[in-house]
Amino acid sequence: MAKKEDNKIGLIGATAYIVGSIIGSGIFIAPKGIVQHAGSVGLSLIIWVFCALLNMITAINFIELGTSIPESGADLAYIDYMGWTPIAFSLLWVSLLIESSSSAAVLYLTFGKYLVQALDPIYCFSDDTADNVSKLFGFGLLLFLTLANMFSLQKFASRVQIISMCSKIFATGIIIGIGFFFIVFRGATSHYSSSDIMKGSNWEPWAIVLAIYQGNWAFGGFTTLNYGSEEIQIKDFKKTLPRACLGGLCISAVIYVLVNVAYFAILTPQEIIDSSAVATTFIQKTVGNGPAFAVPAVVGLLLIGTLNGDIFGWTRYMVAGSRRKMMPTCFSLIHVDNDSPRVSVFFHTFTSIIFSFLGDIDQLVDYLTVTGMLTTIFPLAVLVIIKWKKMPIAADPVQYSIFWPILNLVIMIALLVIPIQQDLISSIIGFGMFLAGVDKLLHISEKLTHLCQILTWTIVDSGPEEKTRL
């Protein structure tokens, strides 16, 4: 059954999903990680600009893939198009079993912790109580967004995302405004002097690559629409996808660079490294301790759009996997009226709640760095082969030169290989998890699918009428 156009998102909603997914806690965490590896103001800013350009190149390649193979699922759809089913299957299950649940858990638990910090001047919780209260705040946000995603995307979840995008632009605009006020009117330019700007730079290849990892993590989310390509209104799909993706990425890149320029005008690289919360330290040194108490609450609220985008992307990923018989059929069920993938939304929420009780999952997530890189590398290889062999694709896709995916592929492989010597064990485990995958497809009985249909009032999503799979 074809999805209804009035449940799909247009240009504004699509752009909000890109900006809302990219700008989150990354802008307040990544600056510290980049400075730790880069060592200087100048090299840190160069890496931020490089990461913006690198993600722009990756974005135009994923735009071409998205319009050439207009199916939801992102890397899963593109890899499966080539018939590389074992690779697609392994990436699907490794990502869904660990990365999807842990990413959502990290987001809503971080949201809860920031709200508890914001309440500290009013009421001081004990350590045990603070942990429980932060989880309750996080669960509350998760359940609210789960309900929003159970109904029409265009009427509910996308409106949450638009509000989130505007809030993020406003909040980061305050930091940028304060920073440039001190630069222009207070002469806060000493860190940009010729003697200081490159002082302490670490030019070791592995250090630069690890800094780039931090920047790429902060830009994560620009492929969100590729995971849910079929949720974009068909009439303007080939215009909306590139405009929303590149437009949202440009907005995020400008904000990221300007925020870091503001940070470095006030804080030294060592102050950023030593700070547990860069934005809070920045506000304390510029405005005072009073307004600084509000920073944790603001940062927490900025995570709403990131978590909402996370739910959108991963649930459509599950639907795509289910339609390809790589997951139980029940995960491709959609509501008969609003087209919401309710079973996938519920499952994503359930597993992310489970992950919040598993303790420290950081090391497990670190192992997935390899998997995350491969979900970009394999689609780029697909695009190179499609263009080189002139393989059949959808009509009138957005197309760019073959130079871009080749360049992008070489850079991504280099970023994957160079740091291996610094963390050999994690790299071996990461490659092992990918190669092991799951040794056989999971089958589900018709009774379970039928039960899910009754409970959630859904039908099986058969996908778009235009198929682009070989």
C-alpha positions in Angstrom: 0.0 0.0 0.0 1.4 3.4 -1.0 1.9 5.9 1.8 -0.3 8.9 1.9 1.3 12.2 0.8 -0.3 14.2 3.7 1.6 12.1 6.2 4.9 12.9 4.6 7.3 15.8 5.2 8.1 18.7 2.9 11.2 20.9 2.6 10.9 22.7 6.0 10.3 19.4 7.9 13.1 17.7 6.1 15.5 20.5 6.8 14.5 20.4 10.5 15.3 16.7 10.7 18.8 17.4 9.3 19.6 20.4 11.6 17.8 18.9 14.6 19.7 15.6 14.2 23.2 17.2 13.7 23.1 20.0 16.3 22.9 18.5 19.8 25.3 17.8 22.6 28.1 17.3 20.0 28.7 21.1 19.8 29.3 21.1 23.6 31.4 17.9 23.8 33.3 17.6 20.5 35.3 20.9 21.0 37.0 19.3 24.0 37.9 16.1 22.1 39.2 18.0 19.1 41.4 20.3 21.1 42.8 17.3 23.1 44.1 15.7 19.9 44.8 18.9 17.8 46.5 20.9 20.6 46.0 24.4 19.3 43.4 27.0 18.4 44.3 27.1 14.7 44.6 23.4 14.1 41.3 22.8 15.9 39.5 25.3 13.7 41.1 23.8 10.6 39.8 20.4 11.6 36.3 21.8 12.1 36.3 23.3 8.6 37.8 20.1 7.2 35.1 18.0 8.8 32.4 20.3 7.4 33.9 20.0 3.9 34.3 16.2 4.3 30.7 15.8 5.4 29.6 18.0 2.5 31.3 15.7 0.1 29.7 12.6 1.8 26.4 14.4 1.7 26.4 15.0 -2.1 27.3 11.3 -2.6 24.4 10.2 -0.3 22.1 12.6 -2.1 23.0 10.9 -5.4 22.5 7.5 -3.8 19.2 8.6 -2.3 17.8 9.8 -5.6 19.2 6.9 -7.6 17.9 4.3 -5.2 14.8 6.1 -3.7 14.1 3.6 -0.9 14.3 3.9 2.8 17.1 2.2 4.7 20.2 4.3 3.6 23.3 2.0 3.6 21.1 -1.1 3.8 19.1 -0.2 0.7 22.2 0.8 -1.3 24.3 -2.3 -0.3 21.4 -4.7 -0.9 20.9 -3.1 -4.4 24.2 -4.6 -5.4 23.2 -8.0 -4.1 25.8 -7.8 -1.2 23.1 -9.2 1.1 25.6 -10.8 3.7 27.3 -7.4 4.2 24.0 -5.6 4.4 22.6 -8.2 6.9 25.7 -8.0 9.1 25.7 -4.2 9.3 21.9 -4.2 9.9 22.0 -6.5 12.9 25.2 -5.3 14.5 23.9 -1.7 14.2 20.4 -2.5 15.5 21.4 -4.7 18.4 23.9 -2.3 19.8 24.2 1.1 18.2 20.5 2.1 17.7 19.5 1.2 21.3 22.7 2.6 22.9 22.5 5.9 21.0 19.0 6.5 22.1 19.8 5.5 25.7 22.8 7.8 25.8 20.7 10.7 24.4 17.8 10.5 26.8 20.0 9.7 29.9 22.1 12.7 29.0 19.0 14.8 28.8 17.9 13.6 32.2 21.4 14.3 33.7 21.4 17.9 32.4 18.0 18.6 33.8 19.1 17.3 37.2 22.1 19.6 37.0 19.8 22.5 36.2 17.8 21.8 39.3 20.9 21.6 41.5 20.6 25.3 42.7 17.0 24.6 43.7 17.2 21.1 45.1 20.3 19.0 45.6 19.8 15.3 45.0 21.9 12.6 46.5 24.0 10.6 44.0 21.6 7.6 44.0 18.5 9.8 43.8 20.0 11.9 41.1 20.7 8.8 39.0 17.1 7.6 39.4 15.6 11.1 38.7 17.7 11.6 35.6 16.4 8.2 34.3 12.8 9.3 35.0 13.3 12.5 33.1 14.9 10.6 30.3 12.1 8.0 30.2 9.5 10.8 30.2 11.1 12.4 27.1 11.5 9.1 25.4 7.8 8.2 25.9 6.7 11.6 24.7 8.6 11.3 21.5 7.5 7.7 21.1 3.9 8.8 21.2 4.6 11.6 18.7 6.1 9.1 16.3 3.1 6.8 16.7 1.0 9.2 14.6 1.3 11.2 11.3 4.9 12.2 10.8 3.9 15.5 9.1 1.4 16.5 11.7 3.3 15.5 14.9 6.9 14.4 15.0 8.1 16.8 12.3 6.5 19.7 14.1 8.5 18.8 17.2 11.6 18.8 15.0 10.9 22.2 13.5 10.5 23.7 17.0 13.7 21.9 18.1 15.6 23.3 15.1 14.5 26.9 15.8 15.5 26.5 19.5 18.9 25.1 18.6 19.7 28.0 16.2 18.5 30.5 18.9 20.6 28.9 21.7 23.8 28.6 19.7 23.2 32.1 18.4 23.4 33.5 21.9 26.8 31.9 22.4 28.0 33.2 19.0 26.6 36.7 19.8 28.4 36.8 23.2 31.7 35.6 21.7 31.7 38.2 18.9 30.7 40.9 21.3 33.9 40.2 23.3 35.9 40.0 20.1 34.7 43.3 18.6 34.1 45.4 21.6 36.5 43.9 24.3 39.4 43.0 22.0 39.3 39.3 22.9 41.7 38.3 20.1 44.8 37.3 21.9 44.3 33.6 21.2 44.2 34.5 17.5 47.6 36.2 17.4 50.2 34.9 15.1 52.3 33.7 18.0 49.5 31.8 19.8 47.1 30.5 17.1 49.1 27.4 16.1 51.0 27.0 19.4 50.9 23.4 20.7 49.7 21.9 17.4 50.0 18.1 17.2 50.7 17.1 13.6 50.9 13.4 14.2 48.7 11.6 11.6 46.9 9.5 14.2 46.2 12.5 16.4 44.7 14.5 13.5 42.5 11.5 12.5 41.2 11.0 16.0 40.4 14.7 16.1 38.5 14.3 12.8 36.6 11.4 14.4 35.3 13.8 17.0 34.3 16.4 14.4 32.6 13.7 12.3 30.7 12.6 15.3 29.4 16.1 15.9 28.2 16.3 12.3 26.5 12.9 12.5 22.9 13.0 11.3 23.1 14.5 7.9 22.1 11.1 6.3 18.9 11.0 8.5 16.6 11.5 5.4 18.3 8.7 3.6 17.0 6.3 6.3 13.5 7.5 5.6 13.5 8.6 2.0 10.0 7.3 1.4 8.7 9.8 4.1 9.5 12.8 1.9 6.7 14.0 -0.3 7.1 12.4 -3.8 6.2 15.4 -5.9 9.3 17.3 -4.8 11.5 14.5 -3.6 14.4 15.1 -6.0 14.5 18.8 -5.0 13.7 18.4 -1.3 16.4 15.8 -0.5 19.4 17.8 -1.8 18.1 21.1 -0.6 17.3 19.9 2.9 20.5 17.8 3.3 22.9 20.5 2.0 21.0 23.4 3.5 20.8 21.8 6.9 24.4 20.7 6.8 25.5 24.3 5.8 23.5 25.8 8.6 25.0 23.4 11.1 28.6 23.9 9.7 28.4 27.7 10.0 27.0 27.4 13.5 29.7 24.9 14.6 32.6 27.0 13.3 31.3 30.3 14.7 30.6 28.7 18.1 34.2 27.5 18.3 35.5 30.9 17.2 33.5 32.3 20.1 34.8 29.6 22.5 38.5 30.3 21.6 38.0 34.0 22.0 37.4 33.5 25.7 38.9 30.2 26.6 42.4 28.8 26.2 42.8 25.3 24.7 43.8 24.0 28.2 40.7 25.5 29.8 38.5 23.7 27.2 40.3 20.4 27.9 40.0 20.8 31.6 36.3 21.9 31.5 33.6 19.3 32.2 31.1 21.5 30.4 32.6 23.9 27.8 29.4 26.0 27.4 29.0 26.5 31.1 32.6 27.6 31.5 32.2 30.0 28.6 29.0 31.6 30.1 30.6 31.8 33.6 33.6 33.7 32.2 31.5 36.1 30.0 28.2 36.6 31.7 28.6 35.3 35.2 27.6 32.3 37.4 23.9 33.3 37.5 23.1 32.6 33.9 25.5 29.7 33.8 23.0 27.7 35.9 20.6 27.7 33.0 23.1 26.2 30.6 22.5 22.5 31.5 18.8 22.9 31.0 19.4 24.5 27.6 21.8 21.8 26.5 19.3 19.1 27.7 16.5 20.7 25.7 18.7 20.7 22.6 18.8 16.9 22.8 15.1 16.6 22.1 15.4 17.1 18.3 18.5 14.8 18.3 16.5 12.0 20.0 13.5 12.6 17.7 15.7 12.3 14.7 17.3 9.1 16.1 13.8 7.5 16.5 12.9 8.5 12.9 16.1 7.1 11.4 16.4 3.8 13.2 12.7 2.8 13.0 12.8 3.3 9.2 16.0 1.3 9.1 14.1 -1.5 10.8 11.3 -1.3 8.3 13.7 -1.5 5.4 15.4 -4.5 6.9 12.1 -6.3 7.5 10.9 -5.7 4.0 14.1 -7.4 2.7 13.4 -10.4 4.9 16.4 -9.7 7.2 14.2 -9.0 10.2 10.8 -10.3 11.4 7.9 -9.3 9.2 6.2 -7.5 12.1 8.8 -4.7 11.9 7.5 -3.6 8.5 3.9 -3.0 9.8 2.6 0.6 9.4 -0.6 2.2 10.6 -3.4 2.1 8.1 -4.2 5.8 8.4 -1.0 7.7 9.5 1.7 5.3 8.1 3.6 5.2 11.4 5.8 2.1 11.8 4.4 1.5 15.3 5.9 -1.8 16.0 9.4 -0.6 15.1 8.9 2.6 17.1 7.8 0.5 20.1 10.7 -2.0 19.8 13.3 0.8 19.5 11.9 2.4 22.7 11.8 -0.9 24.5 15.4 -1.9 23.7 16.8 1.6 24.5 15.2 1.4 27.9 16.8 -2.0 28.5 20.2 -0.5 27.5 19.9 2.1 30.2 20.1 -0.6 32.9 23.2 -2.3 31.4 25.7 0.0 33.1 28.7 1.4 31.2 28.2 0.8 27.4 30.8 3.2 26.2 33.4 0.5 25.4 30.8 -1.5 23.5 29.9 1.6 21.4 33.6 2.2 20.8 33.8 -1.2 19.1 31.2 0.0 16.6 33.5 2.8 15.3 34.6 0.3 12.6 31.0 -0.6 11.8 30.0 3.1 11.6 32.8 3.8 9.1 31.8 0.7 7.0 28.2 2.0 6.7 29.7 4.9 4.8 32.5 3.1 2.9 30.3 0.3 1.4 27.6 2.7 0.0 30.4 4.9 -1.5 31.8 1.8 -3.2 28.3 1.0 -4.5 28.0 4.5 -6.0 31.4 4.3 -7.7 30.4 0.9 -9.3 27.0 2.2 -10.4 28.6 5.2 -12.1 31.5 3.3 -13.5 29.4 0.5 -15.0 26.4 2.8 -15.8 24.1 0.4 -14.0 20.2 0.8 -14.1 18.9 3.2 -11.5 15.8 5.4 -10.9 14.8 7.9 -13.6 16.4 11.4 -13.4 18.5 11.2 -10.3 20.6 14.0 -8.9 24.1 13.3 -10.3 27.6 14.6 -9.7 31.1 13.7 -11.0 32.5 10.2 -10.2 35.5 12.1 -8.8 33.6 12.9 -5.5 32.7 9.3 -4.4 36.2 8.1 -5.3 37.8 11.0 -3.3 35.4 10.4 -0.4 36.1 6.6 -0.5 39.9 7.1 -0.3 39.5 9.5 2.6 37.2 7.3 4.6 39.4 4.2 4.1 42.4 6.3 5.3 40.4 7.4 8.3 39.6 3.8 9.1 43.1 2.4 8.7 45.4 5.1 10.2 44.3 5.0 13.8 44.3 1.2 14.1 47.8 1.2 15.6 46.5 3.4 18.5 43.7 1.0 19.5 44.4 -2.3 17.9 42.2 -4.4 20.2 39.1 -2.3 19.7 39.7 -2.3 15.9 40.1 -6.1 15.8 36.9 -6.6 17.9 35.0 -4.1 15.7 36.0 -6.0 12.5 35.2 -9.3 14.2 31.7 -8.1 15.1 31.1 -7.0 11.5 32.5 -10.3 10.0 30.6 -12.5 12.4 27.3 -10.7 11.8 24.5 -13.2 12.4 25.0 -16.5 10.7 21.5 -17.0 9.5 18.3 -15.0 8.8 15.8 -14.7 11.6 12.4 -16.2 10.8 9.2 -15.2 12.5 5.9 -16.9 12.6 2.8 -15.6 10.9 1.0 -15.6 14.3 3.4 -13.0 15.8 3.0 -10.7 12.8 -0.8 -11.2 13.0 -0.8 -10.4 16.7 1.2 -7.2 16.2 -1.3 -6.1 13.4 -4.2 -6.5 15.8 -2.5 -4.7 18.7 -1.2 -1.7 16.7 -3.8 -1.5 13.9 -1.2 -1.9 11.2 -0.5 -3.5 7.8 2.7 -4.7 6.2 4.6 -2.0 4.3 5.4 -3.4 0.9 7.6 -0.5 -0.1 7.5 2.0 -3.0 6.0 0.9 -6.3 9.2 1.8 -8.2 11.8 -0.9 -7.3 15.5 -0.2 -8.0 17.0 -3.5 -6.7 18.8 -5.7 -9.1 
